[in-house]
């Protein structure tokens, strides 16, 4: 696999520091695969019915959190692929709440969401392995901000860590 270090702060807007700062792992592939196993273990330890109950009124259920992570990872991966390929378009932001609402994740069996998460992660690693090393440093515009391909890829596990912490401590 092409290895690449954590991005510098010049490669992403300050908003994403919340996610990047959660990461210290230097081996991206190991980190991404470990997160799959941590999620599996955590979900298997929860009582039946837990997955559809938000921790507070107006909050997402655990299955909706997982669905949100999947949607975000796909969007970040798409943006990273486009920038890596030299696409000069500006990529729009997205409103996470309608995505979760339209995803109807409460209706999807937890096992399917977990399988989808694992498949998404393995597809992500497959893509990264095939990218030219120089493509990780390419810069593009996403949601009105300058971002590198590398930063978009690293935001994925950082975003997961953010939500996994919430799942562990608030649900």
Protein Blocks (a to p, Z undefined) as FASTA:
>chain_A
ZZdddddfklpcfklmmmmmmpcbfblklmmmmmmmmmmmmmmmpcehklmmcfbehiac
fklmmmmmmmmmmmmmmmmmmmmnopabdcddddfklmmmmnommmpcfklmmmmmmmmm
mmmmmmmmmpcfklmmpccdeehiacdfklmmmmmmmmmmmmmmmmmmmZZ
